[in-house]
Amino acid sequence: MAESEPPPTGCTTTFWGWGGVSRGESFFHDQLAAEVLCQLVREVPTASWLPRGAGCSYGDAALNSSGTLLRLLGSERIELDSDAGQVRVGAGMRLGDLLSRLVPLGWWVGGVPGFLDVTVGGIAAADAHGKDHLGSGSFGDQIEEIDLVTADGSRSRISRNRDGELFAATIGGMGLTGQITRLLLRLQKLPSAWMVQTKRRTETLTETFDRLEEMLAEHSHVAAWIDGMERGKNLGRGVVSGANFAERSLLSSIGSARHFRWQPTRPFPLVPALSSVFTARTVRCFNSLRWSFSPSEKREGLRPIAQALFPLESLKRWNRLYGEAGLFQHQCVLPREVAPEGVEEILRTLHESKNPPFLVVLKRLGTGTFPLSFPLDGWTLSCDLAASPSSEAVLRVLDERVAALGGRVYLAKDSTLTPALLERMYPRLGELREVRRRVDPEGRLASDLSRRLRI
């Protein structure tokens, strides 16, 4: 399964994708200072090397079979410029550690994903996004400068105005342009460490889309959980939620000492990967209870930011609930005009193949900025499936359909795309390839993903 503890350094080790399906053996160096990394990349004992963060990519994006993986030291040091509203941070820092430092000081980073155990460099390389994409853009849109070690071990500081092509290719480039060592991020000022969260349940997929549109008009962070086990007239029913940062005037019932306190969810104990806890029966029961106990009309409440935006942190390494076989996540984005019909088709296809999705999330996205940015103006649907030959086969069917609808699949989650489909989904792929030929003419930076998709 995926990494549960730091693997040994300085030797060959087996690594897994976070979904627990893809795996590969690589020579590994961990906890590297940037200066040491520059020297190591000139001396790696294999033909290729790849940066590795927290290993949270579901498929093979963070694997480099028969090559070398290098991981930076996870520094806790940040350089905050309050006057400019910027922070410089090491790429090896976990997102949860960064936010735990910034929030008590009244600062926030836009475009962060709903998972705290990722590294800052990793989410830059994947150009991750959050529930606030329409208003804030992706994580890459918050980046002002990148310190980068390229394939030959040289270091440079790049930005939109300083080697802008390399800067753009690095954000969302899946680690294939080099190792990000530090980043300068643009920040948002926080009114408090709390959010006003609104929830309501929906009866059908059409209502889910309608309520999401209503939430988007009033809230900065919006998403819907969909009951993936339901079909027929209840297909697409779910719970829609929207949230805004809470002004301090709304916190009269909360002690002032807690107004800017970072309050993460207390996690349940680790789950052993022995046998699957997720079965159609248990998930159907859980989903039914969740939906039934959700309000039928809008209901507002105050919640700490960490609990409102990162609900999965209540169960660390929940991927283990799928057992030793692991899981696939299929995350696609469909253009706005075809999304309602496309989402319905995807859900029906999964049910007809007897692979109902155990976890389904629907969010609105705006246009992406960088060559391999996942977002486009539309709706993104993520579906978690228990891994099996049958589920892998239906994902290949969905990949074809997504491409036909003008959509794309998120590379940080992908396990099944083909080179031909990648070309159709990412029309700016050639820009990344051109930059790679310039900064890495020998092709030393590589991953299992890049080889599979011929990036």
MOMO-V753460 format. One record per backbone hydrogen bond with DSSP energy under -1.0 kcal/mol. CO is the residue of the C=O (numbers start at 1). NH is the residue of the N-H. If there is no record, write none. Layout:
# MOMO-V753460
co = {CO | CO}
nh = {NH | NH}
This chain:
# MOMO-V753460
co = {11 | 13 | 15 | 17 | 19 | 22 | 24 | 25 | 26 | 27 | 28 | 29 | 32 | 33 | 34 | 35 | 36 | 37 | 40 | 48 | 49 | 50 | 57 | 58 | 60 | 60 | 63 | 64 | 67 | 68 | 69 | 70 | 71 | 73 | 79 | 81 | 81 | 85 | 86 | 87 | 88 | 89 | 90 | 91 | 93 | 94 | 95 | 96 | 98 | 99 | 102 | 102 | 103 | 106 | 108 | 116 | 118 | 119 | 120 | 121 | 122 | 123 | 124 | 125 | 128 | 131 | 132 | 133 | 139 | 140 | 142 | 145 | 146 | 147 | 148 | 149 | 150 | 154 | 156 | 158 | 162 | 163 | 164 | 165 | 166 | 167 | 170 | 173 | 179 | 181 | 182 | 183 | 184 | 184 | 185 | 188 | 193 | 194 | 195 | 196 | 197 | 198 | 199 | 200 | 204 | 205 | 206 | 207 | 208 | 209 | 210 | 211 | 212 | 213 | 215 | 215 | 221 | 223 | 224 | 225 | 226 | 227 | 231 | 232 | 234 | 235 | 237 | 238 | 239 | 240 | 241 | 242 | 243 | 244 | 247 | 248 | 251 | 255 | 256 | 258 | 259 | 272 | 279 | 280 | 281 | 282 | 283 | 284 | 285 | 286 | 287 | 288 | 289 | 291 | 295 | 299 | 301 | 303 | 304 | 305 | 310 | 311 | 312 | 314 | 317 | 318 | 319 | 320 | 321 | 321 | 323 | 326 | 328 | 330 | 331 | 332 | 333 | 334 | 335 | 335 | 338 | 339 | 340 | 341 | 342 | 343 | 344 | 345 | 346 | 347 | 348 | 349 | 350 | 351 | 359 | 360 | 361 | 362 | 363 | 365 | 370 | 375 | 376 | 377 | 378 | 379 | 380 | 381 | 382 | 383 | 384 | 385 | 388 | 389 | 390 | 391 | 392 | 393 | 394 | 395 | 396 | 397 | 398 | 399 | 400 | 401 | 402 | 403 | 408 | 410 | 412 | 418 | 419 | 420 | 421 | 422 | 426 | 428 | 429 | 430 | 431 | 432 | 433 | 434 | 435 | 436 | 440 | 444 | 447 | 448 | 449 | 450}
nh = {28 | 26 | 24 | 20 | 327 | 17 | 15 | 66 | 13 | 69 | 10 | 71 | 73 | 37 | 38 | 39 | 40 | 41 | 43 | 68 | 446 | 70 | 18 | 19 | 63 | 449 | 448 | 67 | 27 | 50 | 29 | 52 | 32 | 75 | 88 | 85 | 86 | 187 | 81 | 185 | 79 | 183 | 93 | 121 | 120 | 98 | 99 | 100 | 102 | 103 | 105 | 107 | 106 | 190 | 188 | 96 | 95 | 123 | 124 | 125 | 126 | 128 | 172 | 174 | 139 | 222 | 136 | 137 | 142 | 143 | 186 | 184 | 158 | 181 | 156 | 179 | 153 | 150 | 148 | 146 | 159 | 167 | 168 | 169 | 170 | 171 | 173 | 176 | 149 | 91 | 147 | 89 | 144 | 145 | 87 | 108 | 305 | 246 | 303 | 244 | 301 | 242 | 299 | 240 | 208 | 209 | 210 | 211 | 212 | 213 | 214 | 215 | 216 | 217 | 218 | 219 | 243 | 241 | 362 | 239 | 228 | 230 | 234 | 235 | 237 | 205 | 227 | 202 | 225 | 200 | 223 | 198 | 221 | 196 | 250 | 251 | 254 | 258 | 259 | 261 | 193 | 274 | 283 | 284 | 285 | 286 | 287 | 288 | 289 | 290 | 291 | 292 | 293 | 294 | 201 | 199 | 197 | 195 | 308 | 309 | 313 | 314 | 315 | 268 | 320 | 321 | 322 | 323 | 277 | 278 | 326 | 387 | 385 | 383 | 410 | 381 | 408 | 379 | 338 | 339 | 342 | 343 | 344 | 345 | 346 | 347 | 348 | 349 | 350 | 351 | 352 | 353 | 355 | 354 | 384 | 226 | 382 | 224 | 380 | 378 | 373 | 368 | 378 | 336 | 365 | 334 | 363 | 332 | 361 | 330 | 358 | 328 | 392 | 393 | 394 | 395 | 396 | 397 | 398 | 399 | 400 | 401 | 402 | 403 | 404 | 405 | 407 | 406 | 333 | 413 | 58 | 422 | 423 | 424 | 425 | 426 | 429 | 431 | 433 | 434 | 435 | 436 | 437 | 438 | 439 | 440 | 443 | 49 | 451 | 452 | 453 | 455}
